[in-house]
Structures are given as C-alpha cells and as structure tokens.
Amino acid sequence: MTSIMYNVINVHPAPPTFFNGALPEDLEAVVYKALAKEASARYATAEEFATALRELEQSLHYRENTEAILSALPSAPATQGSTAGSSSQLGPPPAVQSSTASLGGPAIDLSAQPLSGAGSIVTGTVYCIDCGMANREDQEFCTRCMRPLIKRSDISKLAGRQARALHRTNRGDYVFLSCLSVITAGVVLLILYLFFRGV
C-alpha cells in the first residue's frame, strides 16, 4: 500500500501512447493535466475535463477530414502563358488544354467543362469512373490514372447481352411452365378417369 501511494504522489505516469501507439500525441497533454500531482494544475471540474476532450475530438476530426479532402483533390493543371501578376487581372481565366494534346489529336478545353454537379457532359469526351478525368473518345486508357475507360458503346453492348440473356431465361421458364401445366392437367384427368371408372 505504501509503494502504491508513493507512486501516486511522486512517480510520473507513462504516456498513453506507451500502451496504445495508435493514440494521438495531443491526448497526452489532456491526460497529463488530468493526472497532475498539484491540484491547481489539474482541471477544476469534470465538465472542464470533458470540454477539453470534446475540443480535442473535434480538432482530430477536422484534421482527418481536411487531409482526406486535400488528398482527394486532383493536381491543378498548369495554365499556358501565365505570369506572376496575372492573378490580379480581371476577366475570365485563359483556356486550359489537356496534357493529352502532346500525344496527337485534338486537345480538350478543360475550361469549358462544367464543375461537379452541373449536370451536363462535354460532347466527345469519356470520363474516367475512377478519377473523373476527361479523356478523348478514341482513347482506351485514362491519361491520369491509366485505367481502362468504360465507354457508352461498351455499356450498350453489355446491356444488350443482359437483355438477350434475360429473354432466353424468360423463354426457358415459359416452356418449363407450359410443360408443367400439361403434365398437371394429364394427372388430373387420369385421376378423374380412374375415379369414375371405379364408381
């Protein structure tokens, strides 16, 4: 008992990350203040301690959400003919051309593309379902993530195959039900025949 009281009064506790490395380092300051040896250094009330924990939780969530949003944003394309003082000039921004123009073929004007949620699609482009990059219609792979592009013609072919398969399935079910109905009717007639014959 004496050693326990000595540790409580004199020994500084181990940091929370020593027991769980996944805990944030900011939690140590809150825990150490709650376990301070001097009463004046600790939280005055339980509500003050709870408020500090809530503020820490909100800060961590804000940090995680911000990092997730920043990592999901695509890199900004370099504008042609931009200068250091061009940002202060009024007027619409210059048209930005896709890097695929160097590969041959017509360049895609990215400035004419609608923002997310605009509800319209630029004609002659295929959008990557993985990264959202606009590509030329004759390309097979995305110029940003290099994944295969799914075009409308491919979707139409797939829909046609599914429709034909569904039609064959429905036709087979129809034939099966027809045969089952004929067999059932035959069994009923046979039962009636045997019944009246016995009478």
C-alpha positions in Angstrom: 0.0 0.0 0.0 2.9 2.3 0.8 4.5 1.8 -2.6 1.2 2.5 -4.3 0.8 5.8 -2.5 4.4 6.7 -3.2 3.9 6.1 -6.9 0.7 8.1 -7.0 2.3 11.1 -5.3 5.8 11.1 -6.8 6.0 8.9 -10.0 5.0 10.4 -13.3 2.7 8.0 -15.2 3.6 6.5 -18.5 2.2 8.3 -21.6 -1.0 6.8 -23.2 0.9 6.1 -26.4 3.1 3.7 -24.5 0.1 1.4 -24.0 -1.5 2.1 -27.4 0.6 3.6 -30.2 -2.4 4.5 -32.3 -3.5 7.2 -29.8 -2.8 10.8 -30.9 0.0 12.7 -29.2 -2.3 15.6 -28.4 -4.1 13.3 -26.0 -1.1 13.2 -23.7 -1.4 16.8 -22.7 -5.0 16.4 -21.7 -4.3 13.2 -19.7 -1.2 14.6 -18.0 -3.2 17.7 -16.9 -5.9 15.5 -15.5 -3.3 13.4 -13.6 -1.2 16.3 -12.4 0.3 16.0 -8.9 -0.6 19.5 -7.9 -4.3 20.1 -7.5 -4.0 23.6 -9.0 -2.6 22.2 -12.2 -5.5 19.8 -12.8 -8.9 20.5 -14.3 -11.1 22.3 -11.8 -14.2 20.4 -12.6 -15.2 17.2 -14.5 -17.1 19.5 -17.0 -13.8 21.3 -17.8 -12.1 17.9 -18.4 -15.0 16.8 -20.7 -14.9 20.0 -22.6 -11.1 19.6 -23.3 -11.8 16.0 -24.5 -14.6 17.2 -26.8 -12.4 20.0 -28.2 -9.6 17.5 -28.9 -12.0 15.2 -30.7 -13.4 18.0 -32.9 -9.8 19.0 -33.7 -8.8 15.5 -34.7 -11.9 15.0 -36.9 -11.3 18.4 -38.5 -7.7 17.4 -39.2 -8.7 14.0 -40.7 -11.4 15.5 -42.9 -9.1 18.2 -44.2 -6.4 15.7 -45.0 -8.9 13.4 -46.8 -10.3 16.3 -48.8 -6.8 17.6 -49.8 -5.6 14.1 -50.8 -8.7 13.6 -53.0 -8.2 16.9 -54.9 -6.5 16.5 -58.3 -3.4 18.4 -59.0 -4.1 21.7 -60.7 -3.1 21.8 -64.4 -0.5 24.4 -65.5 -2.1 27.3 -67.4 -0.5 28.4 -70.7 1.1 31.9 -70.7 0.5 32.5 -67.0 2.6 35.1 -65.3 3.2 36.1 -61.7 0.9 39.1 -61.9 -1.9 37.6 -64.0 -3.9 36.7 -60.9 -4.6 40.3 -60.2 -6.1 41.0 -63.7 -9.9 40.9 -64.2 -11.6 38.8 -66.8 -12.2 35.1 -67.5 -9.2 32.7 -66.9 -7.4 31.5 -70.1 -8.4 28.2 -71.6 -6.5 25.3 -70.2 -5.7 22.5 -72.6 -5.3 18.9 -71.6 -1.8 17.3 -71.5 -3.1 14.7 -74.0 -2.6 17.3 -76.8 1.1 16.4 -76.9 0.1 12.8 -77.8 -1.7 13.9 -81.0 -5.3 14.6 -81.8 -7.5 17.5 -80.7 -6.9 19.0 -77.3 -9.8 19.1 -74.8 -10.7 22.5 -73.5 -10.9 21.9 -69.7 -12.2 25.4 -69.1 -15.4 24.6 -71.0 -16.1 21.6 -68.8 -18.7 22.0 -66.1 -17.9 21.8 -62.5 -19.0 18.8 -60.5 -22.8 18.7 -60.0 -23.5 20.9 -63.1 -25.5 18.1 -64.7 -24.1 18.2 -68.2 -21.4 16.3 -70.1 -19.0 17.7 -72.7 -19.5 16.1 -76.1 -16.7 14.0 -77.5 -15.2 13.1 -74.1 -15.1 10.0 -72.0 -14.9 10.5 -68.2 -12.9 8.0 -66.1 -15.0 6.4 -63.5 -12.0 6.1 -61.1 -10.6 9.6 -61.1 -13.1 11.6 -63.1 -10.5 12.8 -65.7 -11.9 13.9 -69.1 -10.3 11.9 -72.0 -10.7 11.8 -75.7 -13.3 9.5 -77.1 -10.8 7.5 -79.1 -8.6 6.7 -76.0 -8.7 3.3 -74.3 -6.9 4.2 -71.1 -7.2 7.3 -68.8 -4.3 9.7 -69.1 -4.2 10.4 -65.4 -4.7 7.0 -63.7 -4.0 4.8 -66.7 -7.1 2.6 -66.0 -9.3 1.3 -68.8 -12.1 3.6 -69.9 -15.7 2.4 -70.0 -17.4 4.0 -73.0 -21.1 4.3 -73.8 -20.8 1.7 -76.6 -19.4 -0.8 -74.1 -22.3 -0.1 -71.8 -24.8 -0.5 -74.6 -23.2 -3.9 -75.7 -23.3 -5.1 -72.1 -26.9 -4.0 -71.7 -27.8 -5.8 -74.9 -26.2 -9.0 -73.7 -28.0 -8.9 -70.4 -31.3 -8.3 -72.2 -30.7 -11.3 -74.5 -29.8 -13.5 -71.6 -32.9 -12.4 -69.7 -35.0 -13.1 -72.8 -33.6 -16.6 -73.1 -34.2 -17.2 -69.4 -37.8 -16.0 -69.6 -38.4 -18.1 -72.7 -37.0 -21.2 -70.9 -39.2 -20.5 -67.9 -42.2 -20.2 -70.2 -41.5 -23.6 -71.8 -41.0 -25.2 -68.4 -44.2 -23.8 -67.0 -46.1 -24.9 -70.1 -44.8 -28.5 -69.8 -45.6 -28.5 -66.1 -49.2 -27.3 -66.8 -49.7 -30.1 -69.4 -48.4 -32.7 -67.1 -50.6 -31.4 -64.2 -53.7 -31.4 -66.4 -52.9 -35.0 -67.6 -52.6 -36.2 -64.0 -55.9 -34.6 -63.0 -57.7 -36.2 -66.0 -56.1 -39.6 -65.1 -57.3 -39.3 -61.5 -60.9 -38.4 -62.6 -60.9 -41.2 -65.1 -59.8 -43.8 -62.5 -62.3 -42.4 -60.0 -65.4 -42.6 -62.3 -64.3 -45.9 -63.6 -64.2 -47.4 -60.2 -67.7 -45.9 -59.4 
